[in-house]
Amino acid sequence: MINLRSFSLAVAFSFCLLLSCAAVFAADPAISEFLADNRDGLQDSDSEYSDWIEIYNPNDQPFDLAGWGLTDDPGNLLKWTFSSTNLAPRAYLVVFASGKDRRTPGAELHSNFQRSEEHTSELQSPCNLV
């Protein structure tokens, strides 16, 4: 016999989770550009030419990237996750793919992996894992 109270709570929770993910998918930030094999372009604060990934927020509102992740490994979709990082409306954010693993909000960001010409990079929503 099905416990209707438990079933109703499970359905309500699933619906709320679905709605929260649907809101995220309405205007997801996206990788707008990346550079692998950076030799003389953008330098990081250590004066190194690390590869980089640029993320764009297409929304008219700030977007908090907390829980979102970058990866170069399809088997580990949240290989490097953002802490609370607000991306301004219609703004860009550069994350250096240097392997230095720096996530301090408001400071220069560095992933825990290095880009290479052989690997793709992906921006992952926490809802992609539900």
Number of C-alpha atoms within 10 A of each C-alpha: 3 6 7 9 9 10 11 11 11 12 12 12 12 12 12 12 14 14 12 12 16 12 11 15 13 9 13 16 24 15 18 13 12 19 18 17 14 15 12 9 12 16 15 17 9 7 8 14 17 25 24 25 22 15 19 19 24 18 16 11 12 15 21 16 18 15 16 21 20 24 24 21 14 12 8 11 21 22 16 22 22 20 15 16 20 17 21 17 14 14 15 17 18 18 20 28 26 20 14 14 15 17 19 13 13 10 10 14 22 24 24 19 18 18 25 14 8 7 13 13 17 17 20 21 22 17 15 11 8 8
